[in-house]
Amino acid sequence: MGKNVLLVDDSSTMRKIIGRSLRQAGIDFDNIFEASDGLEALEVLEKEQVDIVLSDINMPNMDGISFLREKSGRDNIKDIPVLMISTETGEDIIGEAKSLGAVGAIKKPFTPDKVNEVLGPLL
């Protein structure tokens, strides 16, 4: 049985690229939900059953770090794993993301093989 994923990125093109990479990596998702920032992501998480979130860091309205901070304070969604996908993969920003509950990070640009390598064990 497939799982549900939420893609959070302010670029609709990037969300499509990530979705295509998931399919090319052979990862089976029943539903791929999308959000353009952390605020939309929180709304989706409150309404839909999501197994994992793939989130950018730099976004308007609510960035990935603020999203993690807010998500961690909500009991009904705090345990949903979040994998950061960003051009920013410096130890300081990724360290902060992990301290707020992120399970890892993938650097943009990425390949389907890299997505499978990092995401596969989380599912």
N, C-alpha and C positions, 0 to 999 in steps of 0.2 A: 504494500500500500504506500502511496506517495505521501509526501508531507507538504505543508504550506510554508512559503517563504514570503517575507516582506522586504522589498528593495527600497531603500531610502537614499535618494540622491536628488539634488535640485535640477539635474540635467536629465530630461526625458530620454535623450539619446543614450546617455550612460546607463540608465535603467534598462533600456532595450539591449545594450551590449552585455550587461551583466546577465540578463535573462537568457540571452543566446549562449553565453559561455556556460551557464548551468546546464542547458540542454546538450551542448557539445561535450561537456564533461560526463554526460551520462547520468546525471543526478535527477532522479524522478520526483518532481513536485506536482501535486494535484492542482494547487493554486499558487500563482505568483501575484501577490498584492504589491501595490506601489504607493509611495508617498514622496512628496517633493521636499520635505523638511521634517524635523523632529516633532513639530506640533501635529502634522498630519499623521506621522507614524504612531503617535500616542493614540490618536483617534481610531486608527485601524486596529491597533492592538486591543483596544477596549471593545471592539465589535466583532472581530474575527478570531478564529483559532489559528495561531501562527506558531510554527515549530522553531523557526530561526529567523533572525533579522540580519540583513547585510546592509550596513549603513556607511555613508560617506561621513567625513568629519566636518568639512567646510560647507555650510549651507546657510541661507538666510533664515530669518525668523527664529529658528532654534537649531543650533549646530549639533553635531554628533555627540560632543561631550556633554552639552546641556541635556540632550535627549537621554543619555545614559544616566545622568544624575536624577532627572525627573522619573524615569522608568524604575530606578532602583527604590524609589519611595512608594511605589504602588504595589501592594501585596499581590494583586491578581495577575500582574504581568512581569514582576521583577525577576522571575526565574527563567524567562525566555532568553536563550543565548543570543548574543549580538557579536557579529564578526565585522570589524571595521574594514572598509575598502576605500582607500584614499591615496592621494599623491603624497600626503604627509605621513610618513612612517618613521619619524624620528623617535628615539627612545623616550624622550620626555612626553610627547603627546600620546604615544601608544602606551606608555607606562601609566599615564593618567587614565586613559580609556580602560585599561585592564584593572586598575584600582577601583573603577566604577562598575566593573562587571563584564567588560568585553572579554570574549574568549580567545581573541587573536586578531590578526590584521593581514590584509593582502594589499600589496602596493600596486597602484595603477601605473602603467598599463600591466595587464596580466594575461595569462593564457588559460584556456580551459583545463590544461593539465595542472596548473598551479591552483586553480579553483578546486579541482578534485582532490588534490593533495592536502589542502588546508581544510576544506569543508567536509570531505568524506568521513573522516574520523568523528566529526561532531554530530553526524546523523546516525 
